[in-house]
Amino acid sequence: MPAAERTVLVTPPSAADGRPVRVAVLDHTAELGGAELALIRLLDHVDRRRFEVVVVLFSDGPLAGRLRDAGHAVEVLPLGRDVTGVDRHTAGGLQGIVSAARSLPFVARLARRLRALDVDLVHTTSLKADLLGVPAAGLARRPLVWHVHDRIAPDYLPAPLVGLVRRAARRLPRHVIANSAATAATLPGVRRLSVAHPGLTPEQVAPAPRQAQPEGPPVVGIVGRISPTKDQLTFVRAAAAVAASVPAARFRVVGEPSFGAEAYAAEVADEVRRLGLDDRLTFTGFVSEVADELDALAVCVHAAAVPEPFGQVVTEAMARGVPVVATRGGGVTEILDDGGPPLGWLVPPGDPAALAEAVTQALSNPEEARARAAAAWHSATERFDIERTAGTVMAVWEEVATP
């Protein structure tokens, strides 16, 4: 049976004294990235009669507030900014080595806190938390589950870090959960491995496939934090070509710059001006209701420059009935190519001409776009349901917590 279709046992797991299984979920960041939003949705659908979850964050921020507002237990155990601020591109170099050394006192504090919380297992949900969770869970003598949201591959992470994480994944966690089959494929040799796609909640799903495009000029949008990996620059260059073919088209870049990507965001804005798109393209900045933005789009573009581990905005657009044009690779191919009718358009990464051609096809052939979007709506609602995600994770927790 595929990992994503594991049978969820209905007998409540319990510790020796009959209480719910206690789980500590660790995340190094309190910012609201894709993995963190997926975490909120997951925890909202965990059976609280069976599992008692406390989230331990290594910094304070919006995630802590969102979790508390949803009724989840949250603790903040601060880790220095010089450690949490190391990104995946520098983690394999000298900066990563220095930050690892500086994190040793934190690991000891974390282990003490895990023992004091008397948890039955530790679940890590970010790459830094995965690596720091290994010694902390070991010192606390608690089994460890990794929830991996990054492709552990040289095109996504520094090569030294790839080797380290792959070796650790084979030997140290009791179980590894990957957010896609594409992510799982980058963890060769891991024996206990499940796939749990980030699930969609009922609130994210439109009641039915879209029957008509939104009124007014067609709007083409890209949704996500502005960063080189999301490649808004290619989107802008494609927009110029689309505008030449579809003069009524308008464009939206939805999202704010990632931490440290301010210079890239400025480069994207400069390109908009250079191409004369100022009166056609809007930067929205941060938006809290992505569904409202998606509902206004005639086409949603996902232009990732490197293969993504999953691609939550793609499933979110599919669930709203919005036609999708996306770059091929990683989890996005897994989402849009389910072996059935076409669910969208897949194009090579970093190719403005190919991206523009696909967007123009979608705008110029509304019946074809509607047909693909309707098939995508059905596929997304069947394959990426949050109850399935939570069921897979709870089954892993049950397995790991059982002596």
HELIX and SHEET records of a PDB file:
HELIX    1   1 ALA A    3  GLU A    5  5                                   3    
HELIX    2   2 GLY A   34  ASP A   44  1                                  11    
HELIX    3   3 PRO A   62  ASP A   69  1                                   8    
HELIX    4   4 ARG A   81  THR A   84  1                                   4    
HELIX    5   5 LEU A   94  ARG A  102  1                                   9    
HELIX    6   6 LEU A  104  LEU A  117  1                                  14    
HELIX    7   7 LEU A  127  ALA A  140  1                                  14    
HELIX    8   8 ALA A  159  ARG A  171  1                                  13    
HELIX    9   9 ALA A  181  ALA A  184  1                                   4    
HELIX   10  10 PRO A  202  GLN A  204  5                                   3    
HELIX   11  11 GLN A  232  SER A  245  1                                  14    
HELIX   12  12 GLU A  262  ARG A  274  1                                  13    
HELIX   13  13 VAL A  290  ASP A  295  1                                   6    
HELIX   14  14 GLN A  312  ALA A  319  1                                   8    
HELIX   15  15 GLY A  330  LEU A  336  1                                   7    
HELIX   16  16 PRO A  352  SER A  364  1                                  13    
HELIX   17  17 PRO A  366  ARG A  383  1                                  18    
HELIX   18  18 ILE A  386  ALA A  401  1                                  16    
SHEET    1   A 7 ALA A  73  VAL A  76  0                                        
SHEET    2   A 7 PHE A  51  LEU A  57  1                                        
SHEET    3   A 7 VAL A  21  ASP A  27  1                                        
SHEET    4   A 7 LEU A 121  THR A 124  1                                        
SHEET    5   A 7 LEU A 144  VAL A 148  1                                        
SHEET    6   A 7 HIS A 175  ALA A 178  1                                        
SHEET    7   A 7 LEU A 193  VAL A 195  1                                        
SHEET    1   B 6 LEU A 281  GLY A 285  0                                        
SHEET    2   B 6 ARG A 250  VAL A 254  1                                        
SHEET    3   B 6 VAL A 219  VAL A 223  1                                        
SHEET    4   B 6 VAL A 299  HIS A 302  1                                        
SHEET    5   B 6 VAL A 324  THR A 327  1                                        
SHEET    6   B 6 TRP A 345  VAL A 347  1                                        
END                                                                             
